[in-house]
């Protein structure tokens, strides 16, 4: 993590190339001008966490990067946090106030629903928008969860919608016609 600037991905991957690292997966985002990068990397030979951390520190200016290195647990990608689950998208909009994310997260975790991805922001001074991808256990009634979340939201003036990811994609996919660019 660091303040954002042009070239961070280049600098980090160039440093990793010195150890002949192969980047298997990447997640990168910028939140309020703070850059975060999560990498799953394999190396042809074993390196200590400290050696990797020092290599990555050298990719930036002094004290530029906040770095954490964790050894990947083999098979972790196959261990579902919530097994036999459907993927749903939860959107929440309305007036901003303290505690919205915590309140929704408490409800979800209390039901055994895992938050896979979450994006929240304030488009202006008074409004709040959250889009979240959830793993909902298949044995649960999605319609009841939707009703519960709507009730939870209405108490504070929020509008909440839960949709299966296929419905979300179908209703939010914008594809240009084949002849759009000709």
N, C-alpha and C positions, 0 to 999 in steps of 0.2 A: 504494500500500500504506500502511496505517496501523493503529494499534490500532483495534479495532472500536468503533463507537458507532452509535446510531440516527441515521439521516438522511444517511449518506454518499452513497448513490445519489442521493437528492434534491438534495443540495448540488452534486455533480459535474455532474449533468444540467442543473440550473438554470444553472450557470456556462457549460456548453457551449451552452445556448440563447441566450446573449448573442451568440454568433458564428453563430447560426442553424444549428448543427450538427445533422446527422441521424445518429442512432446506428443503424448497420447490424447489428452483432452485439455481444453482451455475454457475458462469462463472469465470474462473481463467486463467491467463496467466502470462508469464514472458517475459518482454521486456528489453533487454540489462541489464540483471541481476536485474531488478526491478520487484517484484512480485505484482500482483494486484488480488484482490478477490472481486467479487460482489455476495452477497447472498440475496435471498428472504427468510425470516425466519418468522415463526409464533410461538407465545408464548401462553401457556395456560392461562396466566393472563397478564394484562397490565403492561408494564415497560416503564419508561421514556427513551427518547433518550440518555440522559446523563448517566443513569444507564447502558444501553447497551454499550455505548461508553467506560465507565470506566471498565466494565467487559472485553471487548475486549482488551483494553490497558494492562490489567493485564496478558493477554495471552502471551505477548512478554516482552522483556527487556525494561528498561526505555527509552522512546522516540523512540522505534523501529517502531511502527506502526503509520501511518497517517490514521485516521478513520473518516468516515462520516456516519451518521445514518439518514435515511429519512423514514418517515412513508409511508408505501405502500398504495396507493389509491385503494380501492376496485373497481374492474372492469377495472382497467388500462390495464390489460393484454388483454382485449377484445376490447379496443379502438384502432383500426388500425390507424396508422399515415397516411398511404395512403390506402384508401379503394379501393376494387376491383382492386387489383394489382397482377401482375405476378412476380415471383421470378426469378431474373437473376443474373448471375455471370459476373463481369467485371474483366478482367486481363489486367494489364499494365506493360510492360517491356521496358527497354531501359537505356540510359545513365542518371545518376543521376544529378539533378540540384535542386536548391531552387525553391519551389513553385509548384511542380507537383501535390501534393495532393490537395492543395488549388484551383488550376486551374480546376481540374476535379470535385472537390466538388462544386465549383461555378456553373459549367455547369449543374451538376445533380440537385442541389437545384433550379436553375433557371427553370428547366423543371418540378419541382414538384416530382422528384424521390428521394426516401428516402434511405439512406445508412443504412443497417441493421447491417452489420458486415464489418470490414475492417482490413486487415493485410498488412503491408508494411515493407520492409526491404531492406538492401543493402547487396547482397551476397558477394560483394567485394568493393574496394574503389571507383569504377567508375560506377557501375551498380545499377539499381533500379528495384524492383519487387513489384507489388501491386495486391492483390486479394481482391475483395469486393463483398459482397452479396447486391443486390439492390431490392427494391420494386418499380416496374415500373407500373404506372397506365395502366390498360388494354386497355383504349381508345387510348393509344399512339402507334405509329408505331415503333416497336423495330428495324426494319431494318434501319429506318431513324436515330434513336438514335445511332446505331452502326456506320453508316456513319459519323455522326457528331463527335463522339468520335475518330474515326480513323483520321479525318481531324485535330482535336484538337491535337492529339498525334503526327502526322506527322510534324507539325510545329516545334516540339522540338525533333524529332528523336525517339519518343516513338511508340511502337506497342501496340494497344489496341484492345481487343476482348470482345464482349458482347455476351453471350449465355444464353438461357433459362436454369434454373438450371437442368432440366431433361437431356438436351443435354450435359451440363457440366459433370454431374454425369456419364452418359453413356460413354462419351469419356475419362474420367479420372479415372474410377473405375478399380482398379486392384484387381482381386480376384484370389487366388491360385486355381488351379484345385483340385478336391476332393481328388485325390491321391497324392498331392504334398508333404505332410508330412509323407506319409507311406513308 
